[in-house]
Amino acid sequence: MMEKATTELEYLSQDPKTRQAYEDRLKAEWDYNTGMKSAYRDGELKGKLEGELKGKLETAQKMKEEGLNLEQIIRITDLTELQLKENGIL
């Protein structure tokens, strides 16, 4: 098997068009894998931020139900008045 692989490698390295096609394919695979990894990281970050916002909104709702005023809710949750309005808390 090693001999066959070596022979194939020698063939690829002698033919410029075949070598270029091989290198292009390797680059395409690398670019694809890099893009997928980046998309995965972006998705992870987006999910984390959405989860944090959801938690803050739930906390803000409970604070409102307990009678805390708007300024206290904003100060403690770091949410804006607009965020509270957009999510039906105010």
Biotite code that builds the C-alpha atoms (Angstrom):
import biotite.structure as struc

atoms = struc.array([
    struc.Atom([0.000, 0.000, 0.000], chain_id="A", res_id=1, res_name="MET", atom_name="CA", element="C"),
    struc.Atom([2.812, 2.414, 0.830], chain_id="A", res_id=2, res_name="MET", atom_name="CA", element="C"),
    struc.Atom([4.391, 1.735, -2.535], chain_id="A", res_id=3, res_name="GLU", atom_name="CA", element="C"),
    struc.Atom([1.114, 2.516, -4.306], chain_id="A", res_id=4, res_name="LYS", atom_name="CA", element="C"),
    struc.Atom([0.718, 5.747, -2.343], chain_id="A", res_id=5, res_name="ALA", atom_name="CA", element="C"),
    struc.Atom([4.274, 6.764, -3.114], chain_id="A", res_id=6, res_name="THR", atom_name="CA", element="C"),
    struc.Atom([3.732, 6.080, -6.819], chain_id="A", res_id=7, res_name="THR", atom_name="CA", element="C"),
    struc.Atom([0.530, 8.126, -6.806], chain_id="A", res_id=8, res_name="GLU", atom_name="CA", element="C"),
    struc.Atom([2.275, 10.992, -5.008], chain_id="A", res_id=9, res_name="LEU", atom_name="CA", element="C"),
    struc.Atom([5.093, 10.975, -7.544], chain_id="A", res_id=10, res_name="GLU", atom_name="CA", element="C"),
    struc.Atom([2.552, 11.075, -10.377], chain_id="A", res_id=11, res_name="TYR", atom_name="CA", element="C"),
    struc.Atom([0.691, 14.005, -8.830], chain_id="A", res_id=12, res_name="LEU", atom_name="CA", element="C"),
    struc.Atom([3.857, 15.962, -8.240], chain_id="A", res_id=13, res_name="SER", atom_name="CA", element="C"),
    struc.Atom([5.001, 15.564, -11.890], chain_id="A", res_id=14, res_name="GLN", atom_name="CA", element="C"),
    struc.Atom([1.806, 16.820, -13.535], chain_id="A", res_id=15, res_name="ASP", atom_name="CA", element="C"),
    struc.Atom([1.330, 20.581, -12.901], chain_id="A", res_id=16, res_name="PRO", atom_name="CA", element="C"),
    struc.Atom([-2.411, 20.572, -13.760], chain_id="A", res_id=17, res_name="LYS", atom_name="CA", element="C"),
    struc.Atom([-3.141, 17.624, -11.493], chain_id="A", res_id=18, res_name="THR", atom_name="CA", element="C"),
    struc.Atom([-1.022, 19.105, -8.720], chain_id="A", res_id=19, res_name="ARG", atom_name="CA", element="C"),
    struc.Atom([-2.847, 22.444, -9.042], chain_id="A", res_id=20, res_name="GLN", atom_name="CA", element="C"),
    struc.Atom([-6.241, 20.715, -8.929], chain_id="A", res_id=21, res_name="ALA", atom_name="CA", element="C"),
    struc.Atom([-5.150, 18.819, -5.825], chain_id="A", res_id=22, res_name="TYR", atom_name="CA", element="C"),
    struc.Atom([-3.920, 22.005, -4.143], chain_id="A", res_id=23, res_name="GLU", atom_name="CA", element="C"),
    struc.Atom([-7.132, 23.814, -5.091], chain_id="A", res_id=24, res_name="ASP", atom_name="CA", element="C"),
    struc.Atom([-9.182, 21.016, -3.539], chain_id="A", res_id=25, res_name="ARG", atom_name="CA", element="C"),
    struc.Atom([-7.114, 21.125, -0.349], chain_id="A", res_id=26, res_name="LEU", atom_name="CA", element="C"),
    struc.Atom([-7.582, 24.902, -0.152], chain_id="A", res_id=27, res_name="LYS", atom_name="CA", element="C"),
    struc.Atom([-11.328, 24.562, -0.714], chain_id="A", res_id=28, res_name="ALA", atom_name="CA", element="C"),
    struc.Atom([-11.562, 21.996, 2.092], chain_id="A", res_id=29, res_name="GLU", atom_name="CA", element="C"),
    struc.Atom([-9.529, 24.218, 4.406], chain_id="A", res_id=30, res_name="TRP", atom_name="CA", element="C"),
    struc.Atom([-11.681, 27.267, 3.575], chain_id="A", res_id=31, res_name="ASP", atom_name="CA", element="C"),
    struc.Atom([-14.865, 25.260, 4.164], chain_id="A", res_id=32, res_name="TYR", atom_name="CA", element="C"),
    struc.Atom([-13.647, 23.943, 7.515], chain_id="A", res_id=33, res_name="ASN", atom_name="CA", element="C"),
    struc.Atom([-12.523, 27.395, 8.592], chain_id="A", res_id=34, res_name="THR", atom_name="CA", element="C"),
    struc.Atom([-15.902, 28.863, 7.633], chain_id="A", res_id=35, res_name="GLY", atom_name="CA", element="C"),
    struc.Atom([-17.775, 26.151, 9.501], chain_id="A", res_id=36, res_name="MET", atom_name="CA", element="C"),
    struc.Atom([-15.673, 26.680, 12.616], chain_id="A", res_id=37, res_name="LYS", atom_name="CA", element="C"),
    struc.Atom([-16.275, 30.423, 12.468], chain_id="A", res_id=38, res_name="SER", atom_name="CA", element="C"),
    struc.Atom([-20.027, 29.942, 11.984], chain_id="A", res_id=39, res_name="ALA", atom_name="CA", element="C"),
    struc.Atom([-20.113, 27.547, 14.925], chain_id="A", res_id=40, res_name="TYR", atom_name="CA", element="C"),
    struc.Atom([-18.361, 30.079, 17.164], chain_id="A", res_id=41, res_name="ARG", atom_name="CA", element="C"),
    struc.Atom([-20.700, 32.846, 16.008], chain_id="A", res_id=42, res_name="ASP", atom_name="CA", element="C"),
    struc.Atom([-23.715, 30.649, 16.715], chain_id="A", res_id=43, res_name="GLY", atom_name="CA", element="C"),
    struc.Atom([-22.400, 29.768, 20.146], chain_id="A", res_id=44, res_name="GLU", atom_name="CA", element="C"),
    struc.Atom([-21.868, 33.434, 20.999], chain_id="A", res_id=45, res_name="LEU", atom_name="CA", element="C"),
    struc.Atom([-25.310, 34.412, 19.684], chain_id="A", res_id=46, res_name="LYS", atom_name="CA", element="C"),
    struc.Atom([-26.959, 31.681, 21.737], chain_id="A", res_id=47, res_name="GLY", atom_name="CA", element="C"),
    struc.Atom([-25.080, 32.718, 24.864], chain_id="A", res_id=48, res_name="LYS", atom_name="CA", element="C"),
    struc.Atom([-26.082, 36.362, 24.446], chain_id="A", res_id=49, res_name="LEU", atom_name="CA", element="C"),
    struc.Atom([-29.714, 35.437, 23.796], chain_id="A", res_id=50, res_name="GLU", atom_name="CA", element="C"),
    struc.Atom([-29.700, 33.266, 26.916], chain_id="A", res_id=51, res_name="GLY", atom_name="CA", element="C"),
    struc.Atom([-28.239, 36.042, 29.032], chain_id="A", res_id=52, res_name="GLU", atom_name="CA", element="C"),
    struc.Atom([-30.859, 38.496, 27.750], chain_id="A", res_id=53, res_name="LEU", atom_name="CA", element="C"),
    struc.Atom([-33.658, 36.025, 28.447], chain_id="A", res_id=54, res_name="LYS", atom_name="CA", element="C"),
    struc.Atom([-32.407, 35.567, 32.000], chain_id="A", res_id=55, res_name="GLY", atom_name="CA", element="C"),
    struc.Atom([-32.211, 39.309, 32.580], chain_id="A", res_id=56, res_name="LYS", atom_name="CA", element="C"),
    struc.Atom([-35.718, 39.786, 31.211], chain_id="A", res_id=57, res_name="LEU", atom_name="CA", element="C"),
    struc.Atom([-37.083, 37.073, 33.493], chain_id="A", res_id=58, res_name="GLU", atom_name="CA", element="C"),
    struc.Atom([-35.359, 38.714, 36.450], chain_id="A", res_id=59, res_name="THR", atom_name="CA", element="C"),
    struc.Atom([-36.742, 42.117, 35.453], chain_id="A", res_id=60, res_name="ALA", atom_name="CA", element="C"),
    struc.Atom([-40.262, 40.683, 35.260], chain_id="A", res_id=61, res_name="GLN", atom_name="CA", element="C"),
    struc.Atom([-39.942, 39.207, 38.749], chain_id="A", res_id=62, res_name="LYS", atom_name="CA", element="C"),
    struc.Atom([-38.548, 42.476, 40.080], chain_id="A", res_id=63, res_name="MET", atom_name="CA", element="C"),
    struc.Atom([-41.517, 44.356, 38.603], chain_id="A", res_id=64, res_name="LYS", atom_name="CA", element="C"),
    struc.Atom([-43.911, 41.866, 40.186], chain_id="A", res_id=65, res_name="GLU", atom_name="CA", element="C"),
    struc.Atom([-42.181, 42.418, 43.544], chain_id="A", res_id=66, res_name="GLU", atom_name="CA", element="C"),
    struc.Atom([-42.781, 46.150, 43.234], chain_id="A", res_id=67, res_name="GLY", atom_name="CA", element="C"),
    struc.Atom([-39.301, 47.475, 42.435], chain_id="A", res_id=68, res_name="LEU", atom_name="CA", element="C"),
    struc.Atom([-39.315, 50.732, 40.515], chain_id="A", res_id=69, res_name="ASN", atom_name="CA", element="C"),
    struc.Atom([-38.040, 51.220, 36.976], chain_id="A", res_id=70, res_name="LEU", atom_name="CA", element="C"),
    struc.Atom([-34.735, 52.794, 37.996], chain_id="A", res_id=71, res_name="GLU", atom_name="CA", element="C"),
    struc.Atom([-33.925, 49.862, 40.304], chain_id="A", res_id=72, res_name="GLN", atom_name="CA", element="C"),
    struc.Atom([-34.775, 47.308, 37.622], chain_id="A", res_id=73, res_name="ILE", atom_name="CA", element="C"),
    struc.Atom([-32.604, 49.090, 35.047], chain_id="A", res_id=74, res_name="ILE", atom_name="CA", element="C"),
    struc.Atom([-29.683, 49.479, 37.468], chain_id="A", res_id=75, res_name="ARG", atom_name="CA", element="C"),
    struc.Atom([-29.730, 45.859, 38.619], chain_id="A", res_id=76, res_name="ILE", atom_name="CA", element="C"),
    struc.Atom([-30.357, 44.131, 35.264], chain_id="A", res_id=77, res_name="THR", atom_name="CA", element="C"),
    struc.Atom([-28.352, 46.506, 33.030], chain_id="A", res_id=78, res_name="ASP", atom_name="CA", element="C"),
    struc.Atom([-31.276, 46.496, 30.619], chain_id="A", res_id=79, res_name="LEU", atom_name="CA", element="C"),
    struc.Atom([-32.538, 49.663, 28.975], chain_id="A", res_id=80, res_name="THR", atom_name="CA", element="C"),
    struc.Atom([-36.034, 51.029, 29.276], chain_id="A", res_id=81, res_name="GLU", atom_name="CA", element="C"),
    struc.Atom([-36.477, 50.324, 25.566], chain_id="A", res_id=82, res_name="LEU", atom_name="CA", element="C"),
    struc.Atom([-35.521, 46.657, 26.032], chain_id="A", res_id=83, res_name="GLN", atom_name="CA", element="C"),
    struc.Atom([-38.022, 46.362, 28.862], chain_id="A", res_id=84, res_name="LEU", atom_name="CA", element="C"),
    struc.Atom([-40.751, 47.941, 26.719], chain_id="A", res_id=85, res_name="LYS", atom_name="CA", element="C"),
    struc.Atom([-39.944, 45.843, 23.649], chain_id="A", res_id=86, res_name="GLU", atom_name="CA", element="C"),
    struc.Atom([-40.260, 42.669, 25.712], chain_id="A", res_id=87, res_name="ASN", atom_name="CA", element="C"),
    struc.Atom([-43.546, 43.578, 27.378], chain_id="A", res_id=88, res_name="GLY", atom_name="CA", element="C"),
    struc.Atom([-42.221, 44.188, 30.868], chain_id="A", res_id=89, res_name="ILE", atom_name="CA", element="C"),
    struc.Atom([-43.225, 47.842, 30.906], chain_id="A", res_id=90, res_name="LEU", atom_name="CA", element="C"),
])
